[in-house]
Every structure is written in structure tokens, then in C-alpha cells.
């Protein structure tokens, strides 16, 4: 099977941590042929969506960032010629990202299998999508009105402010009712009332970890990656110094996963990362969720293998129709 991965620059991939690397390695081990491309390599030309791709050859004997891969010359291949195309470009979810989803949606109409669905990626804003499942979320406000944010702060005393278009814990603020810089933080976050943000009650359970639950084809990986903040830090994200600890799913984690699984499948979202603090769902990551390698290293559960299994089943199932 031919698999195409839409990625960021290969030179920036941390092969000891990156989930796309884990999936590509698993695919190669199964004798699938892996191709790579970038956003700018998706082209509409002559009434078809084509891709400028390169065949990836992986070097398993190196840990060097610049020598783990070899690439072929550029080939021009229609996206529907691949068994599956995995959209693994990291945010920011800006207009270029949206344009890519439009092109990928056109490719779908021509027979391409895109993982995750471009429409699903657009419809599931990674912050706002939790509003579809209010029974699982903490007290939450989405607004750009300063007065409403200050009212929410007075009600809950300790809150988190998040932009709607960032990743990796970027630009997240925690403020208390007694802070001296409340107004300037709110003004900065909302761009003086011109940018909508998400506000949530602070969850003290964050000290026990921000759990990443990976969902594959509607089913949860049996272990979550609890990302525990470093001392003095509110965010558990690994790129802000958090420590990832794999743990079996709790009964409530399983309840959330079972409730969301069918809807994620319906939206064409094969690989999703649910973020759960305590018992509260805080984000739904649909662009390029990570955590596969950390879970595998600590539990021996092959998350990338589960993902490639799902892709093989999808392709074989479609081939039989």
C-alpha cells in the first residue's frame, strides 16, 4: 500500500518523540511504501488535485536528525492514487491550513482517502469542539467581551485563558481574582475586544497531569499519557517542560471515550487526542495529536501499530465495496 504523509519539515521532526515518525516507521516495517509532502506540495491543476511527493527511505540505524531519512526525486502523483493520505501538518490553524483542507476535500471527491477528514478538521476546532459535549467539560466561557471575562473570574476566582487557534500550551494564561495585571492580560488576550478566546475554571487536578487519551477509529488506546507540569508551571504540555507518564484509563476516561467515539467516527476523525484534566474534557485535538512513542516506550503497547491496523482495515474495506 502507498501511504502519503503531509508533514512539517523533516529536519524538524524529533524522531524519539514524534508520532508521525512512529507511524511511518510502522508502515515501513509492514512493507508499505511511504511518501512525504508538505502543504505547498498540494496542487489543483488540470481539474485534479495532485501532489509533489518524494519516496521516503528510513535509516533505522541513526538517531541523528539530519540522517534518518533519504528522499527520492520529486514525483507528481494524484492524491487518489494513494491508499491513504495522512494530514499531519502541525497548527497554527491559519488560512493556509484551511486552504489545504479545501484542496484535500476536493481530492476526497476524486476518490482520495484523507486521514483525518478535511471537513472534520475544520468543523472540530480543537478548543471549541468540547462545547459539543457539555456534560464532560469544566465551567467554560467563550467570548471577546472583557466584562464577561471579569464576571467569570469573580465567580470562579481562578481561571485559565486560551486563544482558540494555538497549540502546545502557547499563550495560555492563569489569573486569580487578586492578581494586579488582570486588565492588561485580558486586553492582550482579546486584542482589546477584537479576538474571541476561551475561558475555563482552573482545575487543580492539573498537578496530577493533563491526560492525553488517543482515540483511533473511535476506540481509545488503553493508556493515557498524563503530562505533569514542572514545578511552578500551570501547563502540562511536553514542550513546556511537562513530564509524560503513561497510565491506564480510569473508568471516567473510558466513559468519555465511549461517548465521543461514535461522533468522531461519523465526522471522519480517525486519530484524535482527547485532553482530560481530572474528570473534565478540556480539548479535542484533531490536527496532529501526539503521545504515541511515550506510551509505547512505557507500556509496550504499540499505538502506531493500532493506527496502521485501522488504516489497513479502512483501505481493505473500501476495496471490497
Buried (B, 14 or more C-beta within 10 A) or exposed (E): BBBBBBBBEBEEBEBEBBBBBBBBBBBBEEEBBBBBBBBEBBBEEEEEBBBBBBBBEBEEEEEEBEEBBEEEEEEEBBBBBBBBBBBBBBBEBEEEBEEBBBBBBBBBEEEBBBBBBBBBBBBBBBBBBBEBBEEBBBEBBBBBEBEEBBEBBEEBEBBBBBBBBBBBBBEBBBBEEEEEEBEEBBEBBBEEEEEBBBBBBBBEBBEBBBBBBBBBBBBBBBBBBBBBBEEEBBBBBBBBBBEBBBBEBBEEBBBBBEEBBEBBBEBBBBBBBBBBBBBBBBBBBBBBBBBBBBBBEBBEBBBBBBBBBBBBEBBEEEEEE
